[in-house]
Amino acid sequence: MPINRPLLTDSDFQEAVDRKLPVRVFQDDHLVNSGATVVRFTDSDVVIQSRVSDLTYFARKSCQFYEVRP
């Protein structure tokens, strides 16, 4: 069973970028992205990449991010 760990701080996001672990993104209690990796983050946004040319921008304030560990 996979372990879901919330990404809350900048160090959590940096670890997700460094380890390239898949993340799940929830917005308004709905799963909006799963299995992609974090490529960049700022104080206000997180950039998720699921394929080579597929980048999605999410607002940190309106979404919840979880690292998925097998």
All heavy atoms as TSV, in Angstrom:
chain	resi	resn	atom	element	x	y	z
A	1	MET	N	N	0.850	-1.173	0.000
A	1	MET	CA	C	0.000	0.000	0.000
A	1	MET	C	C	0.894	1.234	0.000
A	1	MET	O	O	1.796	1.359	0.814
A	1	MET	CB	C	-0.901	-0.030	1.227
A	1	MET	CG	C	-1.735	1.190	1.395
A	1	MET	SD	S	-2.815	1.032	2.812
A	1	MET	CE	C	-4.363	1.169	2.000
A	2	PRO	N	N	0.667	2.193	-0.917
A	2	PRO	CA	C	1.518	3.381	-0.965
A	2	PRO	C	C	1.305	4.290	0.239
A	2	PRO	O	O	0.241	4.316	0.839
A	2	PRO	CB	C	1.099	4.077	-2.252
A	2	PRO	CG	C	-0.242	3.549	-2.579
A	2	PRO	CD	C	-0.337	2.185	-1.960
A	3	ILE	N	N	2.344	5.025	0.552
A	3	ILE	CA	C	2.294	5.981	1.648
A	3	ILE	C	C	2.135	7.375	1.050
A	3	ILE	O	O	2.889	7.767	0.169
A	3	ILE	CB	C	3.584	5.916	2.485
A	3	ILE	CG1	C	3.730	4.531	3.099
A	3	ILE	CG2	C	3.604	7.002	3.542
A	3	ILE	CD1	C	5.069	4.300	3.750
A	4	ASN	N	N	1.138	8.116	1.512
A	4	ASN	CA	C	0.913	9.493	1.073
A	4	ASN	C	C	1.428	10.433	2.142
A	4	ASN	O	O	0.974	10.396	3.276
A	4	ASN	CB	C	-0.571	9.761	0.847
A	4	ASN	CG	C	-1.117	8.962	-0.303
A	4	ASN	OD1	O	-0.458	8.800	-1.312
A	4	ASN	ND2	N	-2.321	8.456	-0.150
A	5	ARG	N	N	2.382	11.291	1.770
A	5	ARG	CA	C	2.934	12.255	2.709
A	5	ARG	C	C	2.642	13.648	2.186
A	5	ARG	O	O	2.959	13.969	1.044
A	5	ARG	CB	C	4.452	12.065	2.838
A	5	ARG	CG	C	5.101	12.990	3.835
A	5	ARG	CD	C	6.583	12.674	3.968
A	5	ARG	NE	N	7.342	13.145	2.840
A	5	ARG	CZ	C	8.019	14.296	2.812
A	5	ARG	NH1	N	8.013	15.096	3.854
A	5	ARG	NH2	N	8.705	14.650	1.745
A	6	PRO	N	N	2.002	14.499	2.987
A	6	PRO	CA	C	1.683	15.848	2.512
A	6	PRO	C	C	2.944	16.678	2.300
A	6	PRO	O	O	3.904	16.580	3.059
A	6	PRO	CB	C	0.820	16.435	3.619
A	6	PRO	CG	C	1.082	15.611	4.812
A	6	PRO	CD	C	1.535	14.271	4.353
A	7	LEU	N	N	2.930	17.480	1.255
A	7	LEU	CA	C	4.012	18.422	0.982
A	7	LEU	C	C	3.533	19.797	1.448
A	7	LEU	O	O	2.624	20.373	0.857
A	7	LEU	CB	C	4.335	18.446	-0.513
A	7	LEU	CG	C	4.749	17.115	-1.127
A	7	LEU	CD1	C	4.934	17.252	-2.622
A	7	LEU	CD2	C	6.006	16.589	-0.476
A	8	LEU	N	N	4.146	20.292	2.491
A	8	LEU	CA	C	3.693	21.546	3.092
A	8	LEU	C	C	4.738	22.653	3.040
A	8	LEU	O	O	4.411	23.804	2.793
A	8	LEU	CB	C	3.282	21.305	4.544
A	8	LEU	CG	C	2.192	20.253	4.764
A	8	LEU	CD1	C	2.007	19.966	6.233
A	8	LEU	CD2	C	0.904	20.711	4.134
A	9	THR	N	N	5.984	22.311	3.269
A	9	THR	CA	C	7.036	23.319	3.360
A	9	THR	C	C	7.890	23.330	2.094
A	9	THR	O	O	7.826	22.414	1.273
A	9	THR	CB	C	7.947	23.048	4.565
A	9	THR	OG1	O	8.624	21.802	4.350
A	9	THR	CG2	C	7.147	22.976	5.870
A	10	ASP	N	N	8.718	24.359	1.972
A	10	ASP	CA	C	9.642	24.433	0.838
A	10	ASP	C	C	10.603	23.251	0.828
A	10	ASP	O	O	10.942	22.733	-0.238
A	10	ASP	CB	C	10.423	25.739	0.859
A	10	ASP	CG	C	9.599	26.934	0.422
A	10	ASP	OD1	O	8.501	26.733	-0.139
A	10	ASP	OD2	O	10.056	28.069	0.638
A	11	SER	N	N	11.033	22.816	1.998
A	11	SER	CA	C	11.950	21.666	2.046
A	11	SER	C	C	11.250	20.381	1.595
A	11	SER	O	O	11.881	19.517	0.969
A	11	SER	CB	C	12.557	21.501	3.438
A	11	SER	OG	O	11.558	21.260	4.394
A	12	ASP	N	N	9.949	20.239	1.892
A	12	ASP	CA	C	9.194	19.086	1.391
A	12	ASP	C	C	9.145	19.097	-0.136
A	12	ASP	O	O	9.363	18.065	-0.785
A	12	ASP	CB	C	7.758	19.095	1.922
A	12	ASP	CG	C	7.661	18.861	3.412
A	12	ASP	OD1	O	8.610	18.317	4.009
A	12	ASP	OD2	O	6.614	19.227	3.986
A	13	PHE	N	N	8.869	20.261	-0.703
A	13	PHE	CA	C	8.813	20.373	-2.162
A	13	PHE	C	C	10.190	20.154	-2.781
A	13	PHE	O	O	10.308	19.511	-3.817
A	13	PHE	CB	C	8.241	21.731	-2.589
A	13	PHE	CG	C	6.747	21.794	-2.492
A	13	PHE	CD1	C	6.125	22.441	-1.450
A	13	PHE	CD2	C	5.951	21.189	-3.457
A	13	PHE	CE1	C	4.743	22.497	-1.353
A	13	PHE	CE2	C	4.561	21.236	-3.371
A	13	PHE	CZ	C	3.966	21.892	-2.319
A	14	GLN	N	N	11.245	20.662	-2.139
A	14	GLN	CA	C	12.591	20.479	-2.677
A	14	GLN	C	C	12.970	19.004	-2.677
A	14	GLN	O	O	13.587	18.508	-3.618
A	14	GLN	CB	C	13.610	21.303	-1.884
A	14	GLN	CG	C	14.991	21.278	-2.494
A	14	GLN	CD	C	15.009	21.847	-3.896
A	14	GLN	OE1	O	14.518	22.942	-4.133
A	14	GLN	NE2	N	15.574	21.109	-4.840
A	15	GLU	N	N	12.591	18.287	-1.634
A	15	GLU	CA	C	12.854	16.846	-1.587
A	15	GLU	C	C	12.101	16.120	-2.701
A	15	GLU	O	O	12.644	15.211	-3.337
A	15	GLU	CB	C	12.446	16.276	-0.229
A	15	GLU	CG	C	12.742	14.807	-0.089
A	15	GLU	CD	C	12.321	14.242	1.254
A	15	GLU	OE1	O	11.943	15.010	2.148
A	15	GLU	OE2	O	12.366	13.004	1.386
A	16	ALA	N	N	10.873	16.531	-2.967
A	16	ALA	CA	C	10.096	15.928	-4.056
A	16	ALA	C	C	10.750	16.196	-5.407
A	16	ALA	O	O	10.773	15.318	-6.272
A	16	ALA	CB	C	8.665	16.458	-4.045
A	17	VAL	N	N	11.299	17.392	-5.602
A	17	VAL	CA	C	12.003	17.713	-6.843
A	17	VAL	C	C	13.264	16.864	-6.956
A	17	VAL	O	O	13.535	16.257	-8.007
A	17	VAL	CB	C	12.363	19.219	-6.903
A	17	VAL	CG1	C	13.308	19.509	-8.057
A	17	VAL	CG2	C	11.116	20.066	-7.011
A	18	ASP	N	N	14.044	16.788	-5.897
A	18	ASP	CA	C	15.315	16.068	-5.919
A	18	ASP	C	C	15.138	14.568	-6.130
A	18	ASP	O	O	15.883	13.957	-6.886
A	18	ASP	CB	C	16.084	16.305	-4.617
A	18	ASP	CG	C	16.524	17.749	-4.452
A	18	ASP	OD1	O	16.544	18.489	-5.468
A	18	ASP	OD2	O	16.818	18.150	-3.307
A	19	ARG	N	N	14.149	13.977	-5.482
A	19	ARG	CA	C	13.959	12.525	-5.554
A	19	ARG	C	C	13.062	12.090	-6.707
A	19	ARG	O	O	12.964	10.913	-6.987
A	19	ARG	CB	C	13.391	12.028	-4.229
A	19	ARG	CG	C	14.374	12.323	-3.082
A	19	ARG	CD	C	13.955	11.749	-1.794
A	19	ARG	NE	N	14.070	10.313	-1.876
A	19	ARG	CZ	C	13.452	9.483	-1.061
A	19	ARG	NH1	N	12.679	9.960	-0.117
A	19	ARG	NH2	N	13.587	8.186	-1.188
A	20	LYS	N	N	12.399	13.064	-7.360
A	20	LYS	CA	C	11.522	12.794	-8.504
A	20	LYS	C	C	10.443	11.744	-8.197
A	20	LYS	O	O	10.107	10.906	-9.024
A	20	LYS	CB	C	12.333	12.361	-9.725
A	20	LYS	CG	C	13.290	13.424	-10.215
A	20	LYS	CD	C	13.993	12.973	-11.451
A	20	LYS	CE	C	15.033	13.895	-12.005
A	20	LYS	NZ	N	15.211	15.194	-11.558
A	21	LEU	N	N	9.899	11.838	-7.004
A	21	LEU	CA	C	8.825	10.928	-6.620
A	21	LEU	C	C	7.490	11.440	-7.159
A	21	LEU	O	O	7.281	12.648	-7.270
A	21	LEU	CB	C	8.737	10.819	-5.094
A	21	LEU	CG	C	9.904	10.101	-4.432
A	21	LEU	CD1	C	9.796	10.220	-2.918
A	21	LEU	CD2	C	9.942	8.643	-4.846
A	22	PRO	N	N	6.580	10.550	-7.506
A	22	PRO	CA	C	5.271	10.991	-8.007
A	22	PRO	C	C	4.462	11.682	-6.915
A	22	PRO	O	O	4.604	11.382	-5.727
A	22	PRO	CB	C	4.600	9.693	-8.449
A	22	PRO	CG	C	5.314	8.613	-7.736
A	22	PRO	CD	C	6.704	9.098	-7.480
A	23	VAL	N	N	3.641	12.619	-7.336
A	23	VAL	CA	C	2.789	13.344	-6.401
A	23	VAL	C	C	1.333	13.266	-6.850
A	23	VAL	O	O	1.037	13.011	-8.019
A	23	VAL	CB	C	3.203	14.832	-6.268
A	23	VAL	CG1	C	4.577	14.967	-5.669
A	23	VAL	CG2	C	3.114	15.548	-7.581
A	24	ARG	N	N	0.456	13.486	-5.895
A	24	ARG	CA	C	-0.974	13.614	-6.165
A	24	ARG	C	C	-1.378	15.025	-5.789
A	24	ARG	O	O	-0.948	15.549	-4.766
A	24	ARG	CB	C	-1.780	12.614	-5.343
A	24	ARG	CG	C	-1.615	11.201	-5.804
A	24	ARG	CD	C	-2.485	10.268	-5.027
A	24	ARG	NE	N	-2.296	8.910	-5.531
A	24	ARG	CZ	C	-2.538	7.827	-4.842
A	24	ARG	NH1	N	-3.012	7.919	-3.615
A	24	ARG	NH2	N	-2.332	6.651	-5.369
A	25	VAL	N	N	-2.239	15.611	-6.615
A	25	VAL	CA	C	-2.692	16.978	-6.381
A	25	VAL	C	C	-4.204	16.967	-6.222
A	25	VAL	O	O	-4.915	16.417	-7.070
A	25	VAL	CB	C	-2.295	17.909	-7.552
A	25	VAL	CG1	C	-2.738	19.332	-7.262
A	25	VAL	CG2	C	-0.801	17.847	-7.822
A	26	PHE	N	N	-4.675	17.559	-5.137
A	26	PHE	CA	C	-6.105	17.683	-4.880
A	26	PHE	C	C	-6.479	19.160	-4.887
A	26	PHE	O	O	-5.753	20.001	-4.360
A	26	PHE	CB	C	-6.465	17.094	-3.513
A	26	PHE	CG	C	-6.359	15.604	-3.456
A	26	PHE	CD1	C	-5.148	14.981	-3.176
A	26	PHE	CD2	C	-7.470	14.815	-3.686
A	26	PHE	CE1	C	-5.050	13.615	-3.119
A	26	PHE	CE2	C	-7.377	13.434	-3.635
A	26	PHE	CZ	C	-6.167	12.834	-3.356
A	27	GLN	N	N	-7.623	19.453	-5.491
A	27	GLN	CA	C	-8.164	20.811	-5.487
A	27	GLN	C	C	-9.661	20.707	-5.224
A	27	GLN	O	O	-10.354	19.947	-5.898
A	27	GLN	CB	C	-7.899	21.490	-6.825
A	27	GLN	CG	C	-8.276	22.937	-6.850
A	27	GLN	CD	C	-7.834	23.609	-8.142
A	27	GLN	OE1	O	-7.584	22.960	-9.147
A	27	GLN	NE2	N	-7.725	24.915	-8.092
A	28	ASP	N	N	-10.141	21.436	-4.234
A	28	ASP	CA	C	-11.556	21.378	-3.836
A	28	ASP	C	C	-11.997	19.951	-3.556
A	28	ASP	O	O	-13.057	19.501	-3.988
A	28	ASP	CB	C	-12.446	22.004	-4.904
A	28	ASP	CG	C	-12.140	23.464	-5.136
A	28	ASP	OD1	O	-11.772	24.142	-4.153
A	28	ASP	OD2	O	-12.252	23.928	-6.284
A	29	ASP	N	N	-11.154	19.198	-2.855
A	29	ASP	CA	C	-11.415	17.807	-2.463
A	29	ASP	C	C	-11.565	16.853	-3.643
A	29	ASP	O	O	-12.191	15.808	-3.527
A	29	ASP	CB	C	-12.651	17.715	-1.563
A	29	ASP	CG	C	-12.439	18.417	-0.242
A	29	ASP	OD1	O	-11.290	18.418	0.262
A	29	ASP	OD2	O	-13.409	18.963	0.303
A	30	HIS	N	N	-11.001	17.207	-4.792
A	30	HIS	CA	C	-11.019	16.342	-5.969
A	30	HIS	C	C	-9.588	16.092	-6.435
A	30	HIS	O	O	-8.772	17.017	-6.466
A	30	HIS	CB	C	-11.803	16.977	-7.119
A	30	HIS	CG	C	-13.253	17.160	-6.823
A	30	HIS	ND1	N	-14.143	16.122	-6.825
A	30	HIS	CD2	C	-13.952	18.268	-6.491
A	30	HIS	CE1	C	-15.347	16.582	-6.513
A	30	HIS	NE2	N	-15.256	17.887	-6.294
A	31	LEU	N	N	-9.304	14.868	-6.812
A	31	LEU	CA	C	-8.002	14.533	-7.373
A	31	LEU	C	C	-7.909	15.121	-8.778
A	31	LEU	O	O	-8.706	14.780	-9.653
A	31	LEU	CB	C	-7.834	13.008	-7.422
A	31	LEU	CG	C	-6.521	12.494	-7.986
A	31	LEU	CD1	C	-5.352	12.892	-7.092
A	31	LEU	CD2	C	-6.587	10.981	-8.124
A	32	VAL	N	N	-6.954	16.026	-9.000
A	32	VAL	CA	C	-6.828	16.676	-10.309
A	32	VAL	C	C	-5.571	16.240	-11.059
A	32	VAL	O	O	-5.469	16.461	-12.261
A	32	VAL	CB	C	-6.865	18.215	-10.196
A	32	VAL	CG1	C	-8.237	18.688	-9.745
A	32	VAL	CG2	C	-5.781	18.738	-9.284
A	33	ASN	N	N	-4.611	15.608	-10.367
A	33	ASN	CA	C	-3.406	15.122	-11.027
A	33	ASN	C	C	-2.787	14.039	-10.161
A	33	ASN	O	O	-2.738	14.166	-8.947
A	33	ASN	CB	C	-2.418	16.269	-11.248
A	33	ASN	CG	C	-1.370	15.939	-12.284
A	33	ASN	OD1	O	-0.794	14.863	-12.277
A	33	ASN	ND2	N	-1.132	16.875	-13.176
A	34	SER	N	N	-2.298	12.991	-10.814
A	34	SER	CA	C	-1.684	11.902	-10.071
A	34	SER	C	C	-0.555	11.294	-10.887
A	34	SER	O	O	-0.688	11.107	-12.099
A	34	SER	CB	C	-2.726	10.837	-9.755
A	34	SER	OG	O	-2.137	9.780	-9.032
A	35	GLY	N	N	0.551	11.001	-10.231
A	35	GLY	CA	C	1.649	10.309	-10.871
A	35	GLY	C	C	2.676	11.194	-11.539
A	35	GLY	O	O	3.679	10.711	-12.049
A	36	ALA	N	N	2.465	12.499	-11.554
A	36	ALA	CA	C	3.422	13.418	-12.162
A	36	ALA	C	C	4.480	13.803	-11.128
A	36	ALA	O	O	4.376	13.466	-9.951
A	36	ALA	CB	C	2.697	14.646	-12.677
A	37	THR	N	N	5.505	14.519	-11.570
A	37	THR	CA	C	6.567	14.945	-10.663
A	37	THR	C	C	6.637	16.464	-10.598
A	37	THR	O	O	6.290	17.160	-11.544
A	37	THR	CB	C	7.941	14.408	-11.116
A	37	THR	OG1	O	8.201	14.855	-12.441
A	37	THR	CG2	C	7.982	12.894	-11.058
A	38	VAL	N	N	7.114	16.953	-9.469
A	38	VAL	CA	C	7.301	18.396	-9.278
A	38	VAL	C	C	8.612	18.786	-9.946
A	38	VAL	O	O	9.650	18.171	-9.697
A	38	VAL	CB	C	7.348	18.758	-7.773
A	38	VAL	CG1	C	7.616	20.240	-7.580
A	38	VAL	CG2	C	6.070	18.348	-7.079
A	39	VAL	N	N	8.570	19.795	-10.810
A	39	VAL	CA	C	9.792	20.261	-11.460
A	39	VAL	C	C	10.246	21.626	-10.953
A	39	VAL	O	O	11.431	21.934	-11.007
A	39	VAL	CB	C	9.657	20.289	-13.003
A	39	VAL	CG1	C	9.542	18.892	-13.553
A	39	VAL	CG2	C	8.498	21.132	-13.445
A	40	ARG	N	N	9.311	22.439	-10.462
A	40	ARG	CA	C	9.619	23.768	-9.930
A	40	ARG	C	C	8.554	24.162	-8.935
A	40	ARG	O	O	7.423	23.703	-9.008
A	40	ARG	CB	C	9.617	24.813	-11.045
A	40	ARG	CG	C	10.922	25.108	-11.655
A	40	ARG	CD	C	10.869	26.303	-12.594
A	40	ARG	NE	N	9.609	26.472	-13.277
A	40	ARG	CZ	C	9.442	26.414	-14.586
A	40	ARG	NH1	N	10.440	26.159	-15.366
A	40	ARG	NH2	N	8.265	26.621	-15.119
A	41	PHE	N	N	8.929	25.072	-8.047
A	41	PHE	CA	C	7.947	25.621	-7.113
A	41	PHE	C	C	8.400	27.002	-6.673
A	41	PHE	O	O	9.581	27.322	-6.692
A	41	PHE	CB	C	7.739	24.699	-5.912
A	41	PHE	CG	C	8.948	24.534	-5.046
A	41	PHE	CD1	C	9.145	25.357	-3.950
A	41	PHE	CD2	C	9.898	23.577	-5.328
A	41	PHE	CE1	C	10.266	25.226	-3.152
A	41	PHE	CE2	C	11.017	23.428	-4.549
A	41	PHE	CZ	C	11.208	24.252	-3.450
A	42	THR	N	N	7.425	27.821	-6.325
A	42	THR	CA	C	7.677	29.144	-5.745
A	42	THR	C	C	6.799	29.265	-4.507
A	42	THR	O	O	6.134	28.301	-4.120
A	42	THR	CB	C	7.328	30.278	-6.738
A	42	THR	OG1	O	5.922	30.245	-6.996
A	42	THR	CG2	C	8.113	30.149	-8.042
A	43	ASP	N	N	6.766	30.457	-3.929
A	43	ASP	CA	C	5.904	30.673	-2.763
A	43	ASP	C	C	4.430	30.562	-3.122
A	43	ASP	O	O	3.605	30.248	-2.268
A	43	ASP	CB	C	6.161	32.044	-2.151
A	43	ASP	CG	C	7.525	32.123	-1.494
A	43	ASP	OD1	O	8.077	31.067	-1.146
A	43	ASP	OD2	O	8.032	33.244	-1.341
A	44	SER	N	N	4.096	30.815	-4.390
A	44	SER	CA	C	2.686	30.836	-4.780
A	44	SER	C	C	2.264	29.709	-5.720
A	44	SER	O	O	1.095	29.382	-5.779
A	44	SER	CB	C	2.342	32.172	-5.432
A	44	SER	OG	O	3.161	32.374	-6.567
A	45	ASP	N	N	3.203	29.112	-6.459
A	45	ASP	CA	C	2.849	28.116	-7.471
A	45	ASP	C	C	3.720	26.871	-7.378
A	45	ASP	O	O	4.842	26.917	-6.869
A	45	ASP	CB	C	3.018	28.692	-8.882
A	45	ASP	CG	C	2.091	29.850	-9.157
A	45	ASP	OD1	O	0.893	29.713	-8.851
A	45	ASP	OD2	O	2.563	30.888	-9.654
A	46	VAL	N	N	3.182	25.784	-7.940
A	46	VAL	CA	C	3.931	24.537	-8.085
A	46	VAL	C	C	3.746	24.069	-9.518
A	46	VAL	O	O	2.621	24.051	-10.024
A	46	VAL	CB	C	3.424	23.453	-7.107
A	46	VAL	CG1	C	4.150	22.139	-7.324
A	46	VAL	CG2	C	3.581	23.911	-5.670
A	47	VAL	N	N	4.853	23.704	-10.170
A	47	VAL	CA	C	4.811	23.243	-11.550
A	47	VAL	C	C	5.002	21.731	-11.550
A	47	VAL	O	O	5.981	21.220	-11.013
A	47	VAL	CB	C	5.905	23.914	-12.410
A	47	VAL	CG1	C	5.813	23.444	-13.850
A	47	VAL	CG2	C	5.802	25.419	-12.319
A	48	ILE	N	N	4.036	21.039	-12.154
A	48	ILE	CA	C	4.021	19.574	-12.216
A	48	ILE	C	C	4.215	19.154	-13.667
A	48	ILE	O	O	3.590	19.712	-14.568
A	48	ILE	CB	C	2.674	19.021	-11.700
A	48	ILE	CG1	C	2.360	19.545	-10.299
A	48	ILE	CG2	C	2.633	17.521	-11.754
A	48	ILE	CD1	C	3.175	18.957	-9.208
A	49	GLN	N	N	5.070	18.142	-13.884
A	49	GLN	CA	C	5.283	17.627	-15.229
A	49	GLN	C	C	4.898	16.157	-15.277
A	49	GLN	O	O	5.409	15.345	-14.521
A	49	GLN	CB	C	6.743	17.782	-15.642
A	49	GLN	CG	C	7.027	17.312	-17.046
A	49	GLN	CD	C	8.451	17.591	-17.463
A	49	GLN	OE1	O	9.330	17.792	-16.641
A	49	GLN	NE2	N	8.675	17.606	-18.760
A	50	SER	N	N	3.958	15.827	-16.183
A	50	SER	CA	C	3.534	14.440	-16.312
A	50	SER	C	C	4.124	13.771	-17.548
A	50	SER	O	O	4.292	12.563	-17.569
A	50	SER	CB	C	2.010	14.340	-16.330
A	50	SER	OG	O	1.487	15.130	-17.361
A	51	ARG	N	N	4.415	14.549	-18.587
A	51	ARG	CA	C	5.090	14.050	-19.788
A	51	ARG	C	C	6.114	15.082	-20.221
A	51	ARG	O	O	6.211	16.143	-19.616
A	51	ARG	CB	C	4.073	13.811	-20.901
A	51	ARG	CG	C	3.212	12.562	-20.640
A	51	ARG	CD	C	2.199	12.395	-21.717
A	51	ARG	NE	N	1.094	13.294	-21.329
A	51	ARG	CZ	C	0.099	13.633	-22.098
A	51	ARG	NH1	N	0.038	13.202	-23.322
A	51	ARG	NH2	N	-0.857	14.424	-21.665
A	52	VAL	N	N	6.834	14.796	-21.272
A	52	VAL	CA	C	7.912	15.672	-21.703
A	52	VAL	C	C	7.438	17.107	-21.924
A	52	VAL	O	O	8.053	18.056	-21.458
A	52	VAL	CB	C	8.578	15.122	-22.987
A	52	VAL	CG1	C	9.577	16.106	-23.551
A	52	VAL	CG2	C	9.240	13.799	-22.701
A	53	SER	N	N	6.347	17.292	-22.624
A	53	SER	CA	C	5.893	18.650	-22.927
A	53	SER	C	C	4.624	19.037	-22.178
A	53	SER	O	O	3.967	20.001	-22.549
A	53	SER	CB	C	5.652	18.780	-24.431
A	53	SER	OG	O	4.624	17.905	-24.821
A	54	ASP	N	N	4.282	18.320	-21.136
A	54	ASP	CA	C	3.042	18.580	-20.404
A	54	ASP	C	C	3.350	19.156	-19.025
A	54	ASP	O	O	3.635	18.427	-18.081
A	54	ASP	CB	C	2.237	17.295	-20.279
A	54	ASP	CG	C	0.870	17.513	-19.666
A	54	ASP	OD1	O	0.411	18.669	-19.623
A	54	ASP	OD2	O	0.255	16.521	-19.236
A	55	LEU	N	N	3.297	20.482	-18.912
A	55	LEU	CA	C	3.499	21.172	-17.643
A	55	LEU	C	C	2.174	21.746	-17.174
A	55	LEU	O	O	1.429	22.321	-17.955
A	55	LEU	CB	C	4.504	22.312	-17.792
A	55	LEU	CG	C	5.927	21.925	-18.146
A	55	LEU	CD1	C	6.750	23.172	-18.381
A	55	LEU	CD2	C	6.546	21.096	-17.043
A	56	THR	N	N	1.904	21.590	-15.879
A	56	THR	CA	C	0.685	22.131	-15.297
A	56	THR	C	C	1.063	22.967	-14.085
A	56	THR	O	O	1.886	22.550	-13.269
A	56	THR	CB	C	-0.268	21.001	-14.869
A	56	THR	OG1	O	-0.450	20.105	-15.961
A	56	THR	CG2	C	-1.608	21.552	-14.445
A	57	TYR	N	N	0.463	24.134	-13.978
A	57	TYR	CA	C	0.730	25.052	-12.874
A	57	TYR	C	C	-0.430	25.003	-11.884
A	57	TYR	O	O	-1.581	25.107	-12.282
A	57	TYR	CB	C	0.887	26.480	-13.405
A	57	TYR	CG	C	2.111	26.668	-14.258
A	57	TYR	CD1	C	2.141	26.209	-15.562
A	57	TYR	CD2	C	3.237	27.296	-13.746
A	57	TYR	CE1	C	3.274	26.378	-16.347
A	57	TYR	CE2	C	4.364	27.478	-14.524
A	57	TYR	CZ	C	4.373	27.011	-15.822
A	57	TYR	OH	O	5.490	27.180	-16.590
A	58	PHE	N	N	-0.101	24.858	-10.606
A	58	PHE	CA	C	-1.103	24.826	-9.551
A	58	PHE	C	C	-0.755	25.861	-8.492
A	58	PHE	O	O	0.417	26.057	-8.163
A	58	PHE	CB	C	-1.158	23.443	-8.878
A	58	PHE	CG	C	-1.631	22.343	-9.772
A	58	PHE	CD1	C	-0.730	21.464	-10.352
A	58	PHE	CD2	C	-2.978	22.172	-10.037
A	58	PHE	CE1	C	-1.159	20.446	-11.171
A	58	PHE	CE2	C	-3.420	21.155	-10.861
A	58	PHE	CZ	C	-2.505	20.286	-11.427
A	59	ALA	N	N	-1.769	26.491	-7.942
A	59	ALA	CA	C	-1.568	27.454	-6.856
A	59	ALA	C	C	-1.410	26.703	-5.540
A	59	ALA	O	O	-2.193	25.808	-5.228
A	59	ALA	CB	C	-2.747	28.412	-6.770
A	60	ARG	N	N	-0.396	27.052	-4.786
A	60	ARG	CA	C	-0.150	26.367	-3.509
A	60	ARG	C	C	-1.276	26.587	-2.512
A	60	ARG	O	O	-1.580	25.702	-1.721
A	60	ARG	CB	C	1.165	26.844	-2.889
A	60	ARG	CG	C	2.371	26.160	-3.514
A	60	ARG	CD	C	3.667	26.674	-2.975
A	60	ARG	NE	N	3.989	26.127	-1.672
A	60	ARG	CZ	C	5.194	26.196	-1.129
A	60	ARG	NH1	N	6.182	26.787	-1.776
A	60	ARG	NH2	N	5.417	25.705	0.062
A	61	LYS	N	N	-1.909	27.761	-2.549
A	61	LYS	CA	C	-2.960	28.066	-1.576
A	61	LYS	C	C	-4.252	27.306	-1.836
A	61	LYS	O	O	-5.006	27.023	-0.909
A	61	LYS	CB	C	-3.246	29.564	-1.561
A	61	LYS	CG	C	-2.128	30.376	-0.978
A	61	LYS	CD	C	-2.479	31.838	-0.915
A	61	LYS	CE	C	-1.335	32.634	-0.326
A	61	LYS	NZ	N	-1.644	34.055	-0.260
A	62	SER	N	N	-4.533	26.964	-3.069
A	62	SER	CA	C	-5.817	26.335	-3.387
A	62	SER	C	C	-5.725	24.826	-3.595
A	62	SER	O	O	-6.739	24.190	-3.855
A	62	SER	CB	C	-6.435	26.989	-4.620
A	62	SER	OG	O	-5.630	26.760	-5.743
A	63	CYS	N	N	-4.535	24.266	-3.477
A	63	CYS	CA	C	-4.369	22.827	-3.717
A	63	CYS	C	C	-3.646	22.165	-2.548
A	63	CYS	O	O	-2.947	22.823	-1.780
A	63	CYS	CB	C	-3.558	22.589	-4.989
A	63	CYS	SG	S	-4.335	23.184	-6.491
A	64	GLN	N	N	-3.818	20.853	-2.464
A	64	GLN	CA	C	-3.078	20.047	-1.504
A	64	GLN	C	C	-2.212	19.082	-2.308
A	64	GLN	O	O	-2.678	18.466	-3.266
A	64	GLN	CB	C	-4.009	19.244	-0.588
A	64	GLN	CG	C	-4.914	20.086	0.277
A	64	GLN	CD	C	-6.152	20.539	-0.464
A	64	GLN	OE1	O	-6.733	19.797	-1.232
A	64	GLN	NE2	N	-6.551	21.779	-0.254
A	65	PHE	N	N	-0.952	18.938	-1.899
A	65	PHE	CA	C	0.012	18.118	-2.610
A	65	PHE	C	C	0.478	16.991	-1.689
A	65	PHE	O	O	0.775	17.220	-0.514
A	65	PHE	CB	C	1.221	18.961	-3.031
A	65	PHE	CG	C	0.848	20.123	-3.917
A	65	PHE	CD1	C	0.528	21.355	-3.351
A	65	PHE	CD2	C	0.799	19.989	-5.281
A	65	PHE	CE1	C	0.185	22.417	-4.148
A	65	PHE	CE2	C	0.455	21.051	-6.089
A	65	PHE	CZ	C	0.140	22.274	-5.515
A	66	TYR	N	N	0.535	15.784	-2.246
A	66	TYR	CA	C	0.962	14.610	-1.486
A	66	TYR	C	C	1.992	13.841	-2.283
A	66	TYR	O	O	1.803	13.555	-3.462
A	66	TYR	CB	C	-0.220	13.689	-1.188
A	66	TYR	CG	C	-1.237	14.302	-0.279
A	66	TYR	CD1	C	-2.297	15.026	-0.782
A	66	TYR	CD2	C	-1.132	14.167	1.098
A	66	TYR	CE1	C	-3.234	15.612	0.048
A	66	TYR	CE2	C	-2.060	14.744	1.942
A	66	TYR	CZ	C	-3.104	15.458	1.412
A	66	TYR	OH	O	-4.036	16.041	2.245
A	67	GLU	N	N	3.096	13.514	-1.629
A	67	GLU	CA	C	4.107	12.655	-2.222
A	67	GLU	C	C	3.627	11.215	-2.065
A	67	GLU	O	O	3.125	10.832	-1.013
A	67	GLU	CB	C	5.411	12.876	-1.470
A	67	GLU	CG	C	6.551	12.025	-1.906
A	67	GLU	CD	C	7.753	12.282	-1.034
A	67	GLU	OE1	O	8.416	13.313	-1.208
A	67	GLU	OE2	O	7.992	11.451	-0.145
A	68	VAL	N	N	3.798	10.427	-3.112
A	68	VAL	CA	C	3.381	9.025	-3.062
A	68	VAL	C	C	4.619	8.148	-3.035
A	68	VAL	O	O	5.422	8.162	-3.978
A	68	VAL	CB	C	2.507	8.669	-4.288
A	68	VAL	CG1	C	2.071	7.203	-4.216
A	68	VAL	CG2	C	1.308	9.581	-4.368
A	69	ARG	N	N	4.785	7.417	-1.966
A	69	ARG	CA	C	5.911	6.486	-1.853
A	69	ARG	C	C	5.383	5.057	-1.900
A	69	ARG	O	O	4.419	4.727	-1.213
A	69	ARG	CB	C	6.655	6.691	-0.540
A	69	ARG	CG	C	7.366	8.013	-0.468
A	69	ARG	CD	C	8.233	8.075	0.754
A	69	ARG	NE	N	8.816	9.407	0.864
A	69	ARG	CZ	C	9.787	9.689	1.686
A	69	ARG	NH1	N	10.274	8.780	2.486
A	69	ARG	NH2	N	10.276	10.901	1.716
A	70	PRO	N	N	6.038	4.236	-2.709
A	70	PRO	CA	C	5.592	2.833	-2.814
A	70	PRO	C	C	5.861	2.032	-1.563
A	70	PRO	O	O	6.597	2.378	-0.732
A	70	PRO	CB	C	6.369	2.275	-3.984
A	70	PRO	CG	C	7.432	3.264	-4.295
A	70	PRO	CD	C	7.124	4.537	-3.596
